[in-house]
Amino acid sequence: MSHYILRREGQDYPAPSLDALRQWAKDGRVLPADMIYAPDLQAWRRADTLEALAGAFERRAEAKGEAKQQFWLKKGKENYPAASLEVVLSWAREGNIAPQDMIFHPQLGRWLQAGDSPTICDLLPAKVGAGAPRFSRADDPLRPPSAPVEARAQTSPLHPGINPLSALTGKATTTPTRAAEGRAETGSLSATARVDAQGEVDVKALMRLFYDVARTFMVTRDMRPGEKLPNECRLPTTGDDFKGWEKRDIYLRLAERMQGHLEGALTAARPRLSEAQRQQLDAFSQRLNEVLDTFHEVIPLLGQRPPERVVVGNVGRPKMTPDEEEAMLRVDYALKGLFAVKLV
């Protein structure tokens, strides 16, 4: 290949020229975490690590002032930029947001499901029929800053136990969790990227979280709507224990952990890797982004109840919908693709 290529959600978009790619970045059509094929390197790289795009994201921020505060709406496989939270809320009032749509929150650096926000649910037309929001009004990350709420702990609603700034700095800081949920938070993501006395990265430690995620997937993939995990199931690398959690909440946390690890430990380790290891890490990061896209696409499908049907041996136990069964196959395929790339 002799030209630059932008890859997002499994789709490739060739850039007519390097100048065109730079313009895409200035316009917000290239995100810092996007994977770009660089013909001069003959390798895939994160957009924010390419010298060819050096300064493009900063110039865009200077030109727009509030560019770092940009929200995004994901409907299916389409992404729509929103200049502010007010724009997102206006879309909800107009009926252009559905409960299953995903909203990117720039301060948290995470995707949220629209139906999890009380603010969004209040604005949706009655005919949409949103279910019960996951967040309380006090913890709603999409609540307008001017809306009055009771005092609340300074922890991220999407990351109980992790300082909200960790999403921007890539450094996880443990803080007290909400006791009412009974979910222990004892680990730090940055601890998984250990460095030995010679300054070399412990690659096995760097990969450990993803093996933990795969084991958790194998334990939880057959959970049915409304079921809560009856036994202890931990992510040793972070201290999460999913006992008593429903599948959808478990997969939200797994996606958050992997995203945090990608932006934190993996990014921090890259400068200390050899050139060969960096190429392996770039390929791994590309696959990891595909895994994260898969998680974000399947999470809205989890926990939905299909029409009642009697299955011998499973009376009284709700079955998964066909969409959720297919979603589990997609997650399985994505994780296998991730481990096909080796870091040594």
RODO-2510 file (C-alpha; in nm, 4 decimals, decimal comma):
residues 344
     n   res          X          Y          Z
     1     m     0,0000     0,0000     0,0000
     2     s     0,1355     0,3400    -0,0993
     3     h    -0,1127     0,5736     0,0721
     4     y    -0,2406     0,6500     0,4192
     5     i    -0,5487     0,4575     0,5388
     6     l    -0,7807     0,5388     0,8270
     7     r    -0,9350     0,2336     0,9957
     8     r    -1,2442     0,2666     1,2154
     9     e    -1,4910    -0,0027     1,3260
    10     g    -1,3430    -0,2503     1,0803
    11     q    -1,3802    -0,0155     0,7813
    12     d    -1,0845     0,1234     0,5852
    13     y    -1,0894     0,4778     0,4416
    14     p    -0,7960     0,5586     0,2066
    15     a    -0,6799     0,9183     0,2230
    16     p    -0,6162     1,0749    -0,1210
    17     s    -0,3019     1,2384     0,0180
    18     l    -0,1197     1,3191     0,3401
    19     d    -0,2588     1,6735     0,3255
    20     a    -0,6097     1,5291     0,3046
    21     l    -0,5415     1,3118     0,6104
    22     r    -0,4153     1,6165     0,8022
    23     q    -0,7306     1,8048     0,7069
    24     w    -0,9427     1,5138     0,8285
    25     a    -0,7656     1,5361     1,1632
    26     k    -0,8215     1,9123     1,1859
    27     d    -1,1913     1,8630     1,1031
    28     g    -1,2349     1,5969     1,3705
    29     r    -1,2796     1,3127     1,1229
    30     v    -0,9654     1,1459     1,2591
    31     l    -0,9584     1,0789     1,6336
    32     p    -0,6351     1,0444     1,8349
    33     a    -0,7016     0,6748     1,9067
    34     d    -0,7815     0,5837     1,5434
    35     m    -0,5454     0,3451     1,3663
    36     i    -0,3673     0,4798     1,0571
    37     y    -0,1639     0,2859     0,8038
    38     a     0,1537     0,4854     0,7326
    39     p     0,3123     0,3864     0,3992
    40     d     0,6530     0,5263     0,4960
    41     l     0,6586     0,2961     0,8003
    42     q     0,4681     0,0150     0,6292
    43     a     0,2814    -0,0348     0,9581
    44     w    -0,0340     0,0653     1,1444
    45     r     0,0016     0,3366     1,4100
    46     r    -0,2269     0,5283     1,6440
    47     a    -0,3081     0,8650     1,4882
    48     d    -0,1703     1,0630     1,7822
    49     t     0,1698     0,8897     1,7532
    50     l     0,2313     0,9770     1,3867
    51     e     0,4824     1,2530     1,3186
    52     a     0,2912     1,3270     0,9965
    53     l    -0,0053     1,4387     1,2078
    54     a     0,2016     1,6146     1,4741
    55     g     0,0157     1,9201     1,5956
    56     a    -0,3015     1,8496     1,3970
    57     f    -0,5075     1,7659     1,7049
    58     e    -0,3637     2,0589     1,9035
    59     r    -0,4346     2,3044     1,6193
    60     r    -0,7891     2,1759     1,5989
    61     a    -0,8316     2,2320     1,9722
    62     e    -0,6933     2,5860     1,9424
    63     a    -0,9159     2,6624     1,6438
    64     k    -1,2349     2,5436     1,8106
    65     g    -1,1502     2,6301     2,1692
    66     e    -1,3784     2,3650     2,3129
    67     a    -1,2784     2,0822     2,0793
    68     k    -1,1663     1,8659     2,3694
    69     q    -1,5213     1,8893     2,5044
    70     q    -1,6788     1,7361     2,1925
    71     f    -1,9440     1,4710     2,2464
    72     w    -2,0308     1,1975     1,9974
    73     l    -2,3525     1,0084     1,9270
    74     k    -2,3240     0,6530     1,7922
    75     k    -2,6320     0,5196     1,6139
    76     g    -2,5578     0,1738     1,4804
    77     k    -2,2278     0,2102     1,2970
    78     e    -2,2630     0,5837     1,2337
    79     n    -2,0972     0,8504     1,4544
    80     y    -2,2282     1,2079     1,4800
    81     p    -2,0216     1,4831     1,6488
    82     a    -2,1937     1,7166     1,8956
    83     a    -2,0210     2,0403     1,9911
    84     s    -2,1568     2,0325     2,3463
    85     l    -2,3794     1,8494     2,5917
    86     e    -2,6562     2,0988     2,5106
    87     v    -2,6568     1,9747     2,1498
    88     v    -2,6915     1,6135     2,2681
    89     l    -2,9836     1,7083     2,4928
    90     s    -3,1539     1,8962     2,2097
    91     w    -3,1262     1,5850     1,9903
    92     a    -3,2944     1,3855     2,2675
    93     r    -3,5801     1,6391     2,2888
    94     e    -3,6298     1,6140     1,9119
    95     g    -3,6543     1,2349     1,9290
    96     n    -3,3268     1,1765     1,7433
    97     i    -3,1757     0,9643     2,0214
    98     a    -3,2938     0,6144     2,1135
    99     p    -3,2289     0,4472     2,4526
   100     q    -2,9904     0,1958     2,2930
   101     d    -2,7752     0,4651     2,1256
   102     m    -2,4268     0,5321     2,2666
   103     i    -2,2973     0,8768     2,3701
   104     f    -1,9272     0,9558     2,4058
   105     h    -1,8525     1,1740     2,7091
   106     p    -1,5229     1,3641     2,6519
   107     q    -1,4502     1,4389     3,0192
   108     l    -1,4831     1,0713     3,1102
   109     g    -1,3319     0,9526     2,7837
   110     r    -1,5960     0,6772     2,7721
   111     w    -1,9085     0,5700     2,5839
   112     l    -2,2387     0,5697     2,7754
   113     q    -2,5696     0,4157     2,6757
   114     a    -2,8324     0,6882     2,6330
   115     g    -3,0981     0,4935     2,8230
   116     d    -2,8750     0,4797     3,1314
   117     s    -2,9079     0,8570     3,1830
   118     p    -3,2101     0,9929     3,3740
   119     t    -3,1595     1,3266     3,1992
   120     i    -3,1822     1,1688     2,8540
   121     c    -3,4775     0,9472     2,9511
   122     d    -3,6707     1,2521     3,0787
   123     l    -3,6258     1,4211     2,7401
   124     l    -3,7151     1,1270     2,5162
   125     p    -4,0642     1,1315     2,3630
   126     a    -4,3100     0,9139     2,5562
   127     k    -4,3523     0,6789     2,2605
   128     v    -3,9857     0,5782     2,2782
   129     g    -4,0509     0,3839     2,5981
   130     a    -3,7123     0,4003     2,7729
   131     g    -3,6607     0,1618     3,0655
   132     a    -3,5280     0,2420     3,4114
   133     p    -3,1975     0,4399     3,3914
   134     r    -2,8857     0,2759     3,5324
   135     f    -2,7516     0,5966     3,6898
   136     s    -2,9123     0,7898     3,9711
   137     r    -2,9855     1,1582     3,9113
   138     a    -2,6979     1,2551     4,1388
   139     d    -2,4529     1,0383     3,9451
   140     d    -2,5880     1,1092     3,5963
   141     p    -2,2828     1,1979     3,3793
   142     l    -2,5113     1,3648     3,1215
   143     r    -2,6756     1,5991     3,3704
   144     p    -2,6369     1,9663     3,2677
   145     p    -2,3919     2,1483     3,5008
   146     s    -2,6650     2,3942     3,6049
   147     a    -2,9088     2,1236     3,7175
   148     p    -2,9325     2,1077     4,1009
   149     v    -2,8509     1,7746     4,2637
   150     e    -2,7647     1,6541     4,6082
   151     a    -2,3978     1,6368     4,7098
   152     r    -2,2197     1,3349     4,5674
   153     a    -1,8782     1,1712     4,5973
   154     q    -1,6126     1,2834     4,3502
   155     t    -1,5821     0,9533     4,1690
   156     s    -1,6623     0,8749     3,8105
   157     p    -2,0123     0,7238     3,7760
   158     l    -1,8810     0,4956     3,5048
   159     h    -1,5724     0,3956     3,7001
   160     p    -1,6679     0,3396     4,0667
   161     g    -1,3434     0,3679     4,2598
   162     i    -1,1385     0,5462     3,9934
   163     n    -1,0766     0,9194     3,9839
   164     p    -1,2544     1,0742     3,6800
   165     l    -0,9286     1,2418     3,5712
   166     s    -0,7735     0,9001     3,5087
   167     a    -0,9690     0,8796     3,1819
   168     l    -0,7783     1,1830     3,0553
   169     t    -0,4381     1,1281     3,2121
   170     g    -0,4173     0,7516     3,1630
   171     k    -0,3216     0,7139     3,5307
   172     a    -0,5661     0,5217     3,7453
   173     t    -0,6103     0,6381     4,1036
   174     t    -0,8167     0,4299     4,3427
   175     t    -1,0760     0,6069     4,5572
   176     p    -1,3531     0,4784     4,7876
   177     t    -1,6371     0,2995     4,6072
   178     r    -2,0091     0,3301     4,6626
   179     a    -2,0744     0,1025     4,9583
   180     a    -2,4364     0,0487     4,8609
   181     e    -2,3271    -0,1481     4,5556
   182     g    -2,0928    -0,3691     4,7555
   183     r    -1,8427    -0,3829     4,4710
   184     a    -1,4813    -0,3915     4,5831
   185     e    -1,2235    -0,1904     4,3940
   186     t    -0,8759    -0,2772     4,5110
   187     g    -0,6545    -0,2724     4,2043
   188     s    -0,4929    -0,0097     3,9871
   189     l    -0,4746    -0,0567     3,6120
   190     s    -0,1365     0,1102     3,5886
   191     a     0,0069    -0,1550     3,8194
   192     t    -0,0179    -0,4144     3,5426
   193     a     0,2553    -0,2474     3,3377
   194     r     0,5519    -0,3391     3,5553
   195     v     0,9079    -0,2466     3,4689
   196     d     1,2093    -0,4453     3,5859
   197     a     1,5340    -0,3059     3,7237
   198     q     1,6759    -0,2587     3,3727
   199     g     1,3710    -0,0551     3,2668
   200     e     1,2265    -0,3348     3,0494
   201     v     0,8508    -0,3855     3,0326
   202     d     0,7032    -0,7014     3,1836
   203     v     0,5042    -0,8026     2,8760
   204     k     0,3278    -1,0879     3,0554
   205     a     0,2006    -0,8463     3,3191
   206     l     0,0935    -0,6089     3,0433
   207     m    -0,1214    -0,8823     2,8872
   208     r    -0,2644    -1,0274     3,2072
   209     l    -0,5788    -0,8127     3,2111
   210     f    -0,6900    -0,9436     2,8722
   211     y    -0,6541    -1,3069     2,9791
   212     d    -0,8647    -1,2198     3,2848
   213     v    -1,1267    -1,0644     3,0549
   214     a    -1,1339    -1,3773     2,8368
   215     r    -1,1819    -1,6014     3,1426
   216     t    -1,4627    -1,3779     3,2679
   217     f    -1,6301    -1,3972     2,9271
   218     m    -1,6201    -1,7773     2,9343
   219     v    -1,7846    -1,7777     3,2788
   220     t    -2,0571    -1,5250     3,1907
   221     r    -2,1407    -1,5801     2,8238
   222     d    -2,4355    -1,8132     2,9003
   223     m    -2,5951    -1,5903     3,1658
   224     r    -2,9637    -1,5286     3,0947
   225     p    -3,1733    -1,2089     3,1185
   226     g    -3,2172    -1,0978     3,4787
   227     e    -2,9687    -1,3495     3,6164
   228     k    -2,6967    -1,2395     3,8556
   229     l    -2,3648    -1,4173     3,8768
   230     p    -2,4010    -1,6499     4,1781
   231     n    -2,0342    -1,7227     4,2434
   232     e    -1,7157    -1,5256     4,2893
   233     c    -1,5615    -1,4140     3,9597
   234     r    -1,2668    -1,1768     3,9886
   235     l    -1,0400    -0,9747     3,7644
   236     p    -0,7183    -1,0297     3,9644
   237     t    -0,5442    -0,7447     3,7828
   238     t    -0,7983    -0,4873     3,9033
   239     g    -0,9663    -0,6458     4,2049
   240     d    -1,3148    -0,6372     4,0496
   241     d    -1,5452    -0,9109     4,1805
   242     f    -1,8537    -0,9650     3,9633
   243     k    -2,0474    -1,1833     4,2067
   244     g    -2,4065    -1,0553     4,2129
   245     w    -2,3690    -0,8579     3,8863
   246     e    -2,5855    -0,8954     3,5754
   247     k    -2,4194    -0,9679     3,2420
   248     r    -2,4718    -0,6198     3,0981
   249     d    -2,3026    -0,4485     3,3954
   250     i    -2,0165    -0,6991     3,3811
   251     y    -1,9509    -0,6314     3,0141
   252     l    -1,9691    -0,2551     3,0647
   253     r    -1,6985    -0,2867     3,3307
   254     l    -1,4844    -0,5165     3,1139
   255     a    -1,5005    -0,2642     2,8285
   256     e    -1,4084     0,0184     3,0668
   257     r    -1,1122    -0,1764     3,2031
   258     m    -0,9798    -0,2628     2,8589
   259     q    -1,0205     0,0958     2,7369
   260     g    -0,8430     0,2276     3,0452
   261     h    -0,5617    -0,0240     2,9992
   262     l    -0,5253     0,0729     2,6332
   263     e    -0,5057     0,4434     2,7132
   264     g    -0,2966     0,3954     3,0275
   265     a    -0,0597     0,1014     3,0656
   266     l    -0,0251     0,0075     2,6980
   267     t     0,0370     0,3653     2,5874
   268     a     0,2813     0,4271     2,8732
   269     a     0,4763     0,1092     2,7936
   270     r     0,5217     0,1811     2,4232
   271     p     0,8308     0,4065     2,4470
   272     r     1,0149     0,1363     2,6444
   273     l     0,9507    -0,1388     2,3913
   274     s     1,1807    -0,2464     2,1112
   275     e     1,0870    -0,1534     1,7548
   276     a     0,9653    -0,5086     1,6894
   277     q     0,7565    -0,5020     2,0068
   278     r     0,6099    -0,1646     1,9106
   279     q     0,4900    -0,3087     1,5818
   280     q     0,3357    -0,6002     1,7716
   281     l     0,1745    -0,3579     2,0175
   282     d     0,0306    -0,1475     1,7341
   283     a    -0,1220    -0,4571     1,5753
   284     f    -0,2526    -0,5648     1,9151
   285     s    -0,3994    -0,2190     1,9815
   286     q    -0,5760    -0,2285     1,6468
   287     r    -0,7364    -0,5622     1,7372
   288     l    -0,8170    -0,4301     2,0854
   289     n    -1,0033    -0,1352     1,9343
   290     e    -1,2044    -0,3853     1,7303
   291     v    -1,2836    -0,5775     2,0510
   292     l    -1,3977    -0,2569     2,2196
   293     d    -1,6159    -0,1666     1,9209
   294     t    -1,7725    -0,5130     1,9428
   295     f    -1,8414    -0,4711     2,3148
   296     h    -2,0048    -0,1308     2,2594
   297     e    -2,2226    -0,2738     1,9827
   298     v    -2,3405    -0,5828     2,1745
   299     i    -2,3952    -0,4314     2,5215
   300     p    -2,7319    -0,2751     2,4242
   301     l    -2,8490    -0,6238     2,3195
   302     l    -2,7811    -0,7851     2,6583
   303     g    -3,0585    -0,8646     2,9045
   304     q    -3,3507    -0,8371     2,6629
   305     r    -3,6180    -1,1021     2,7170
   306     p    -3,7437    -1,2934     2,4114
   307     p    -4,1036    -1,4168     2,3759
   308     e    -4,1741    -1,6926     2,6278
   309     r    -4,0914    -2,0423     2,5072
   310     v    -4,0807    -2,3674     2,6981
   311     v    -3,7515    -2,5563     2,6886
   312     v    -3,7240    -2,8927     2,8581
   313     g    -3,4880    -2,8663     3,1537
   314     n    -3,5007    -2,4855     3,1566
   315     v    -3,8569    -2,4182     3,2755
   316     g    -3,8689    -2,0795     3,4450
   317     r    -3,5246    -1,9775     3,3171
   318     p    -3,5511    -1,7081     3,0462
   319     k    -3,3614    -1,7705     2,7269
   320     m    -3,1355    -1,5257     2,5472
   321     t    -3,2709    -1,3522     2,2402
   322     p    -3,1271    -1,4636     1,9038
   323     d    -2,9544    -1,1234     1,8839
   324     e    -2,7805    -1,1816     2,2174
   325     e    -2,6762    -1,5329     2,1169
   326     e    -2,5214    -1,3899     1,8001
   327     a    -2,3609    -1,1125     2,0062
   328     m    -2,1834    -1,3703     2,2235
   329     l    -2,0424    -1,5326     1,9111
   330     r    -1,9180    -1,1930     1,7932
   331     v    -1,7429    -1,1274     2,1261
   332     d    -1,5880    -1,4744     2,1158
   333     y    -1,4603    -1,4120     1,7620
   334     a    -1,3223    -1,0685     1,8531
   335     l    -1,1347    -1,2009     2,1586
   336     k    -0,9854    -1,4861     1,9576
   337     g    -0,8671    -1,2321     1,7018
   338     l    -0,7079    -1,0297     1,9811
   339     f    -0,5048    -1,3237     2,1097
   340     a    -0,3938    -1,4120     1,7591
   341     v    -0,1533    -1,1173     1,7959
   342     k     0,1349    -1,2056     2,0266
   343     l     0,3426    -0,9684     2,2355
   344     v     0,6820    -1,1190     2,3127
***
